Amino acid sequence: MKTNNHEVIFAIVNSGYAEDVMDIARELGVRGGTILNARGVVKADAAVFFGITLHEEKEILMMVVDRDIRDKVLNAIYKEMGMAKKAKGIAFSLPVSDVAGLAPEMVPDTEA
């Protein structure tokens, strides 16, 4: 289905931190995500130039989010998991033009 209301957020963090990123995102209304294992690559001289420590094992968390919470989620990830933290994370979003398989948000039934 065509959509202008969603974005996909990619958060790339050191291995072991994707669940922590997901916890932060859930607090802001993100319902779920997918974690992929990855390996980072960087030239040794670039690591020295930028003053970063090479940590090859990475996790990529992908989350399809409503566009209206995108900025809050990205800012929270940066604040809690950014390059200055142990997670050494980066996050970015891309627009989503079509979505299939997203269930509508379930509202608990309060009638018993």
HELIX and SHEET records of a PDB file:
HELIX    1   1 ALA A   18  GLU A   27  1                                  10    
HELIX    2   2 ALA A   44  PHE A   50  1                                   7    
HELIX    3   3 ARG A   67  ILE A   69  5                                   3    
HELIX    4   4 ARG A   70  MET A   81  1                                  12    
SHEET    1   A 4 THR A  34  ARG A  39  0                                        
SHEET    2   A 4 GLU A  57  ASP A  66 -1                                        
SHEET    3   A 4 HIS A   6  ASN A  14 -1                                        
SHEET    4   A 4 ILE A  90  PRO A  95 -1                                        
END                                                                             
